[in-house]
Amino acid sequence: MSSMVRTSHDVFVYGSLLADEVVRVLLNRLPSSTPATLHGYHRFKIKGRVYPAILPVENKKVTGRVLHEISGSELDILDEFEDVEYNRSDAEVVLMDTFEKLQVHTYVWSDPKDPNLYGEWDFEEWKQVHMNDFVKMTDAFMVESKQESELPETKTRVQTYESFYNQENDKQSS
């Protein structure tokens, strides 16, 4: 049975993980990646958040990239980063360069009826407006994750996100 266990994973990413800077902070390296399309899904904006959500929507598609050769422990980091808001799901994407189909993991929004989802999330806009802060937040998340072994209780990614962005908002309003 152990020969069936895959030692590395392909993960389709479509939001903040499209940015090399965020991936590098999380995984401490930049895995190879290939542009890909996920058919039958839509990428939504989320009210009050800077990152997107995807959900199944007929006749829609999401462009992103596949991160290749993700180890089991790196997949654990991504699971923790995506937190309870997302479910890791298996999906099939089409690679843009070869049109080859590939089975991948991707993170699907856990609440399909979420009233806070709207519109279409734009990576280029995110890069200009939010990326630098998001990289800092991700860095803070990783520092807290590393301390986790010594501390009884640490923040989830959502809590890190909320406290980080609340601090940023406090700075701007003062």
C-alpha positions, 0 to 999 in steps of 0.5 A: 500500500505504501507505494500508493502514497504520493510523496509530492503534490501539485497544488492549484493556487489562484489568489495571494499564492500567485505571488512568489513573495507569499509562497517564498515566505510560507515554504521558504523556497519557490517551487516550480509552477505552471500556469493553469485553468480551473474550469467550472469555478469562479473567483470571488472577492470577499467583503472585508478581506483582500484575498479571494474565494473560489466556488463551483460555478457552471461555465466559469473558469479561474486562471492561476498556477500549479505549484509542483513538487509540494511535500507533505509538510509543505502541504500541511503549511498550506492547509494551516495557512488556508485555515478553516475558511477553505477546504482542500479539494481535489480538482482537475486543471488544464495546463496552459502551455501543453493543454494537458489535464492534471489532478491537483489539490486546490482550496475551495471556500468552505461556505458556498452560501456566504453572503460576503462573496461578490464580483471578481477578484483581480490579482493585478489590483491586489498586487499593487494595493495589498501585496506588501502588507499581505507578505508582512502578515504572512511573515507574522503568521509563519513566525507565530507558527514556528513558535507554536511548538513552544506555546500552548495557544497560537492564532489561526491565520484568520486571527493573524490576518484580522489583528494585522489588518486592524493594526494597519487600519489603526495606523492609517486613521491616527 
